[in-house]
Amino acid sequence: MALREAGKTRNLAILVRSAILGGHRRGIMAELTERAMTSVVVRNPEVLGGRPVFRGTRVPVEVLFENLEHGMSIDEIIESYPGLCREDVIACLEEASGSLKAAAL
């Protein structure tokens, strides 16, 4: 079961990262940050040039997806970035999943 969930998370990370790095950067990131993500992800022109970061940190959202894509677990990512909390990471993944599902319709 854990392997299946890890595979789903990795696939989601690849899809989101591809959308962000591909021609859909503005659409996906705007949707992630302008909907319910506003409580988890923030943008400030004075923090990392306005890149979306987890609230209260300087950790870019893209770091989550890059690390998942490279096979890291959520726990490993949280250990690597102590400013992140599990609830925010899960909320970000759930919103990304919802955004991708909505975009597919």
Backbone as a printed PyTorch tensor [residue, N CA C, xyz], in Angstrom:
tensor([[[  0.8170,  -1.1910,   0.0000],
         [  0.0000,   0.0000,   0.0000],
         [  0.8670,   1.2650,   0.0000]],

        [[  1.8960,   1.2900,   0.8560],
         [  2.7630,   2.4550,   0.9230],
         [  3.4790,   2.6830,  -0.4080]],

        [[  3.8780,   1.6070,  -1.0680],
         [  4.5320,   1.7550,  -2.3740],
         [  3.5940,   2.3490,  -3.4030]],

        [[  2.3260,   1.9400,  -3.3670],
         [  1.3460,   2.4810,  -4.3110],
         [  1.1670,   3.9780,  -4.0700]],

        [[  1.0490,   4.3850,  -2.7980],
         [  0.8880,   5.7990,  -2.4760],
         [  2.1300,   6.5860,  -2.8860]],

        [[  3.3070,   6.0270,  -2.6570],
         [  4.5420,   6.7000,  -3.0540],
         [  4.5760,   6.8830,  -4.5680]],

        [[  4.1230,   5.8800,  -5.3040],
         [  4.0740,   5.9820,  -6.7560],
         [  3.1190,   7.0600,  -7.2190]],

        [[  1.9580,   7.1460,  -6.5780],
         [  0.9840,   8.1850,  -6.9240],
         [  1.5540,   9.5710,  -6.6500]],

        [[  2.2100,   9.7270,  -5.4920],
         [  2.7920,  11.0110,  -5.1390],
         [  3.8790,  11.3940,  -6.1270]],

        [[  4.7130,  10.4300,  -6.4980],
         [  5.7870,  10.7110,  -7.4570],
         [  5.2090,  11.0800,  -8.8130]],

        [[  4.1700,  10.3650,  -9.2670],
         [  3.5390,  10.6840, -10.5480],
         [  2.9260,  12.0750, -10.5190]],

        [[  2.2730,  12.4250,  -9.4130],
         [  1.6990,  13.7600,  -9.2800],
         [  2.8060,  14.8020,  -9.3460]],

        [[  3.9100,  14.5410,  -8.6650],
         [  5.0280,  15.4820,  -8.6700],
         [  5.5530,  15.6890, -10.0820]],

        [[  5.6700,  14.6190, -10.8310],
         [  6.1630,  14.7180, -12.2110],
         [  5.1930,  15.5300, -13.0640]],

        [[  3.8990,  15.2750, -12.9200],
         [  2.8970,  16.0190, -13.6930],
         [  2.9280,  17.5010, -13.3660]],

        [[  2.9480,  17.8190, -12.0840],
         [  2.9360,  19.2310, -11.6820],
         [  4.2160,  19.9100, -12.1230]],

        [[  5.3370,  19.2690, -11.8950],
         [  6.6130,  19.8770, -12.2870],
         [  6.6690,  20.0770, -13.7960]],

        [[  6.1810,  19.1090, -14.5510],
         [  6.1680,  19.2480, -16.0070],
         [  5.2960,  20.4280, -16.4260]],

        [[  4.1570,  20.5650, -15.7720],
         [  3.2630,  21.6800, -16.0990],
         [  3.9070,  23.0100, -15.7390]],

        [[  4.5970,  23.0420, -14.5920],
         [  5.2410,  24.2740, -14.1650],
         [  6.3820,  24.6400, -15.1020]],

        [[  7.2020,  23.6700, -15.4570],
         [  8.3660,  23.9500, -16.2860],
         [  8.0310,  24.0510, -17.7600]],

        [[  6.8740,  23.5070, -18.1340],
         [  6.4550,  23.5810, -19.5260],
         [  5.7990,  24.9130, -19.8210]],

        [[  5.0300,  24.9450, -20.8510],
         [  4.3860,  26.1800, -21.2610],
         [  3.2380,  26.6220, -20.3860]],

        [[  2.8970,  25.8470, -19.3610],
         [  1.7440,  26.1690, -18.5260],
         [  2.1430,  26.7550, -17.1830]],

        [[  3.3530,  27.2570, -17.0630],
         [  3.8510,  27.7710, -15.7760],
         [  2.8640,  28.7500, -15.1510]],

        [[  2.4530,  29.7340, -15.8480],
         [  1.5750,  30.7650, -15.2780],
         [  0.2340,  30.1720, -14.8590]],

        [[ -0.3680,  29.3440, -15.6940],
         [ -1.6880,  28.8070, -15.3920],
         [ -1.7150,  27.9280, -14.1560]],

        [[ -0.8270,  26.9560, -14.0640],
         [ -0.8180,  26.0420, -12.9300],
         [ -0.4400,  26.7690, -11.6530]],

        [[  0.6460,  27.5360, -11.6800],
         [  1.0820,  28.2060, -10.4610],
         [  0.0680,  29.2570, -10.0290]],

        [[ -0.5360,  29.9410, -10.9610],
         [ -1.5410,  30.9280, -10.5940],
         [ -2.7250,  30.2450,  -9.9350]],

        [[ -3.1470,  29.1330, -10.5070],
         [ -4.2670,  28.4090,  -9.9380],
         [ -3.9390,  27.8850,  -8.5470]],

        [[ -2.7310,  27.3710,  -8.3650],
         [ -2.3280,  26.8550,  -7.0610],
         [ -2.3050,  27.9510,  -6.0130]],

        [[ -1.8450,  29.1310,  -6.3770],
         [ -1.6820,  30.1750,  -5.3810],
         [ -2.9110,  31.0510,  -5.2120]],

        [[ -3.7970,  31.0880,  -6.1740],
         [ -4.9390,  31.9870,  -6.0910],
         [ -6.1900,  31.3280,  -5.5380]],

        [[ -6.1720,  30.0360,  -5.3730],
         [ -7.3260,  29.3390,  -4.8080],
         [ -7.0740,  29.0790,  -3.3400]],

        [[ -7.4550,  27.9420,  -2.8380],
         [ -7.3080,  27.6250,  -1.4160],
         [ -5.8570,  27.6160,  -0.9730]],

        [[ -4.9320,  27.5440,  -1.9070],
         [ -3.5240,  27.5060,  -1.5610],
         [ -3.0470,  28.8020,  -0.9330]],

        [[ -3.8060,  29.8640,  -1.0180],
         [ -3.3310,  31.1360,  -0.5010],
         [ -2.9970,  31.0620,   0.9760]],

        [[ -3.5790,  30.1190,   1.7060],
         [ -3.2190,  29.9960,   3.1090],
         [ -1.9420,  29.1860,   3.3010]],

        [[ -1.5430,  28.4070,   2.3200],
         [ -0.3640,  27.5530,   2.4150],
         [  0.7980,  28.1190,   1.6030]],

        [[  0.5080,  28.6800,   0.4720],
         [  1.5290,  29.1980,  -0.4470],
         [  1.3320,  30.6980,  -0.5990]],

        [[  2.4270,  31.4190,  -0.5380],
         [  2.3600,  32.8760,  -0.6920],
         [  3.3750,  33.3290,  -1.7190]],

        [[  3.1260,  34.5140,  -2.2410],
         [  4.0620,  35.1630,  -3.1650],
         [  4.3370,  36.5610,  -2.6350]],

        [[  5.6040,  36.9110,  -2.6390],
         [  6.0100,  38.2400,  -2.2260],
         [  7.1730,  38.6240,  -3.1320]],

        [[  7.0600,  39.7350,  -3.8380],
         [  8.1240,  40.1210,  -4.7590],
         [  9.4940,  40.2450,  -4.0850]],

        [[  9.5060,  40.4500,  -2.7730],
         [ 10.7690,  40.6110,  -2.0590],
         [ 11.3280,  39.2940,  -1.5150]],

        [[ 10.5780,  38.2020,  -1.7140],
         [ 11.0450,  36.8870,  -1.2670],
         [ 11.2560,  36.0110,  -2.4990]],

        [[ 12.4950,  35.6930,  -2.7710],
         [ 12.8720,  34.8570,  -3.9210],
         [ 12.2630,  35.3570,  -5.2300]],

        [[ 12.2410,  36.6570,  -5.3870],
         [ 11.7660,  37.2540,  -6.6280],
         [ 10.2960,  37.0020,  -6.9260]],

        [[  9.5070,  36.7150,  -5.9050],
         [  8.0800,  36.4950,  -6.1030],
         [  7.6920,  35.0610,  -6.4100]],

        [[  8.6530,  34.1540,  -6.3580],
         [  8.3240,  32.7380,  -6.5920],
         [  7.4020,  32.2510,  -5.4760]],

        [[  6.4720,  31.3610,  -5.7650],
         [  5.5850,  30.8350,  -4.7220],
         [  6.4060,  30.0550,  -3.6850]],

        [[  6.2060,  30.4010,  -2.4100],
         [  6.8900,  29.7240,  -1.3140],
         [  5.8570,  29.2920,  -0.2810]],

        [[  6.2390,  28.3150,   0.5380],
         [  5.3780,  27.9270,   1.6440],
         [  5.3450,  29.0700,   2.6500]],

        [[  4.1590,  29.3890,   3.1560],
         [  4.0000,  30.5290,   4.0660],
         [  4.9590,  30.3950,   5.2530]],

        [[  5.5020,  31.5150,   5.6600],
         [  6.3990,  31.5590,   6.7960],
         [  7.7870,  30.9950,   6.5330]],

        [[  8.0880,  30.6890,   5.2680],
         [  9.3960,  30.1300,   4.9210],
         [  9.9270,  30.8280,   3.6760]],

        [[ 11.1130,  30.4350,   3.3010],
         [ 11.6740,  30.8310,   2.0090],
         [ 11.8310,  29.5880,   1.1380]],

        [[ 11.0320,  28.5700,   1.4020],
         [ 11.1010,  27.3040,   0.6700],
         [ 10.1510,  27.3750,  -0.5230]],

        [[ 10.6820,  27.3720,  -1.7380],
         [  9.8320,  27.4260,  -2.9310],
         [  8.9890,  26.1550,  -3.0550]],

        [[  7.7670,  26.3160,  -3.5010],
         [  6.8630,  25.1770,  -3.7030],
         [  7.4710,  24.1790,  -4.6750]],

        [[  8.1710,  24.6630,  -5.6780],
         [  8.7420,  23.7650,  -6.6830],
         [  9.7240,  22.7670,  -6.0670]],

        [[ 10.3390,  23.1150,  -4.9330],
         [ 11.2650,  22.2060,  -4.2510],
         [ 10.5460,  20.9270,  -3.8210]],

        [[  9.3100,  21.0690,  -3.3730],
         [  8.5240,  19.8980,  -2.9780],
         [  8.3900,  18.9440,  -4.1580]],

        [[  7.9770,  19.4520,  -5.2950],
         [  7.7340,  18.6030,  -6.4590],
         [  9.0270,  18.0410,  -7.0450]],

        [[ 10.0770,  18.8350,  -7.0360],
         [ 11.3640,  18.3390,  -7.5280],
         [ 11.8630,  17.1750,  -6.6710]],

        [[ 11.7650,  17.3330,  -5.3520],
         [ 12.2370,  16.2750,  -4.4600],
         [ 11.3690,  15.0270,  -4.5450]],

        [[ 10.0680,  15.1910,  -4.6700],
         [  9.1970,  14.0240,  -4.8520],
         [  9.5380,  13.3110,  -6.1500]],

        [[  9.7730,  14.0870,  -7.1840],
         [ 10.1240,  13.5100,  -8.4790],
         [ 11.4090,  12.6900,  -8.3850]],

        [[ 12.3230,  13.1220,  -7.5400],
         [ 13.5890,  12.4090,  -7.3690],
         [ 13.4940,  11.2590,  -6.3760]],

        [[ 12.2840,  10.9630,  -5.9100],
         [ 12.0740,   9.7890,  -5.0820],
         [ 12.1160,  10.0050,  -3.5830]],

        [[ 12.2410,  11.2430,  -3.1370],
         [ 12.2450,  11.4920,  -1.6960],
         [ 10.8280,  11.3350,  -1.1440]],

        [[ 10.7330,  10.8830,   0.0810],
         [  9.4310,  10.7910,   0.7420],
         [  9.0870,  12.1540,   1.3450]],

        [[  7.8290,  12.3230,   1.7080],
         [  7.4080,  13.5640,   2.3600],
         [  8.2000,  13.7670,   3.6420]],

        [[  8.3850,  12.7040,   4.4160],
         [  9.1450,  12.8150,   5.6690],
         [ 10.5840,  13.2550,   5.4130]],

        [[ 11.2070,  12.7320,   4.3650],
         [ 12.5800,  13.1330,   4.0320],
         [ 12.6440,  14.6050,   3.6290]],

        [[ 11.6450,  15.0600,   2.9090],
         [ 11.6080,  16.4590,   2.4890],
         [ 11.4460,  17.3590,   3.7060]],

        [[ 10.5560,  16.9910,   4.6010],
         [ 10.3340,  17.7850,   5.8120],
         [ 11.6070,  17.8150,   6.6700]],

        [[ 12.3190,  16.6980,   6.7280],
         [ 13.5950,  16.6690,   7.4590],
         [ 14.6160,  17.5970,   6.8050]],

        [[ 14.6140,  17.6500,   5.4910],
         [ 15.5680,  18.4840,   4.7720],
         [ 15.2340,  19.9700,   4.8550]],

        [[ 13.9670,  20.2800,   5.0270],
         [ 13.4960,  21.6650,   5.0970],
         [ 12.6760,  21.8180,   6.3770]],

        [[ 13.3380,  22.0170,   7.5070],
         [ 12.6470,  22.0370,   8.8000],
         [ 11.5370,  23.0830,   8.9160]],

        [[ 11.5470,  24.1020,   8.0820],
         [ 10.4900,  25.1050,   8.1280],
         [  9.1530,  24.5990,   7.6100]],

        [[  9.1780,  23.4790,   6.8910],
         [  7.9420,  22.9100,   6.3500],
         [  7.2420,  22.0690,   7.4030]],

        [[  5.9260,  22.1040,   7.3640],
         [  5.1610,  21.2000,   8.2340],
         [  4.3530,  20.2560,   7.3470]],

        [[  4.1050,  19.1030,   7.8700],
         [  3.4170,  18.0380,   7.1390],
         [  2.0570,  18.5090,   6.6130]],

        [[  1.3210,  19.2280,   7.4170],
         [ -0.0260,  19.6730,   7.0200],
         [  0.0310,  20.5720,   5.7840]],

        [[  1.0010,  21.4790,   5.7450],
         [  1.1220,  22.3670,   4.5880],
         [  1.5430,  21.6020,   3.3380]],

        [[  2.4390,  20.6460,   3.4960],
         [  2.8830,  19.8420,   2.3540],
         [  1.7070,  19.0420,   1.7970]],

        [[  0.9440,  18.4110,   2.6740],
         [ -0.2200,  17.6260,   2.2440],
         [ -1.2560,  18.5330,   1.5830]],

        [[ -1.5120,  19.7020,   2.1720],
         [ -2.4760,  20.6380,   1.5790],
         [ -2.0310,  21.0670,   0.1860]],

        [[ -0.7460,  21.2990,   0.0170],
         [ -0.2190,  21.6830,  -1.2900],
         [ -0.4160,  20.5690,  -2.3060]],

        [[ -0.1060,  19.3430,  -1.9150],
         [ -0.2820,  18.1990,  -2.8220],
         [ -1.7490,  17.9830,  -3.1750]],

        [[ -2.6270,  18.1140,  -2.1940],
         [ -4.0560,  17.9300,  -2.4580],
         [ -4.5790,  19.0020,  -3.4030]],

        [[ -4.1490,  20.2240,  -3.1970],
         [ -4.5980,  21.3030,  -4.0830],
         [ -4.0330,  21.1250,  -5.4870]],

        [[ -2.7820,  20.7070,  -5.5770],
         [ -2.1880,  20.4590,  -6.8990],
         [ -2.9530,  19.3600,  -7.6190]],

        [[ -3.2930,  18.3270,  -6.8990],
         [ -4.0610,  17.2220,  -7.4870],
         [ -5.4150,  17.7130,  -7.9730]],

        [[ -6.0920,  18.4960,  -7.1370],
         [ -7.3960,  19.0360,  -7.5270],
         [ -7.2990,  19.9390,  -8.7380]],

        [[ -6.2560,  20.7530,  -8.7950],
         [ -6.0670,  21.6580,  -9.9280],
         [ -5.8230,  20.8930, -11.2170]],

        [[ -5.0370,  19.8230, -11.1320],
         [ -4.7760,  19.0190, -12.3270],
         [ -6.0390,  18.3060, -12.7890]],

        [[ -6.8270,  17.8120, -11.8490],
         [ -8.0790,  17.1470, -12.2060],
         [ -9.0340,  18.1200, -12.8710]],

        [[ -9.1230,  19.3310, -12.3200],
         [-10.0160,  20.3500, -12.8850],
         [ -9.5470,  20.7660, -14.2730]],

        [[ -8.2310,  20.8680, -14.4580],
         [ -7.6880,  21.2560, -15.7620],
         [ -7.9460,  20.1990, -16.8140]],

        [[ -8.0660,  18.9430, -16.3770],
         [ -8.2850,  17.8440, -17.3190],
         [ -9.7210,  17.7900, -17.8190]],

        [[-10.6300,  18.4390, -17.1030],
         [-12.0380,  18.4150, -17.5060],
         [-12.3280,  19.3220, -18.6130]]])
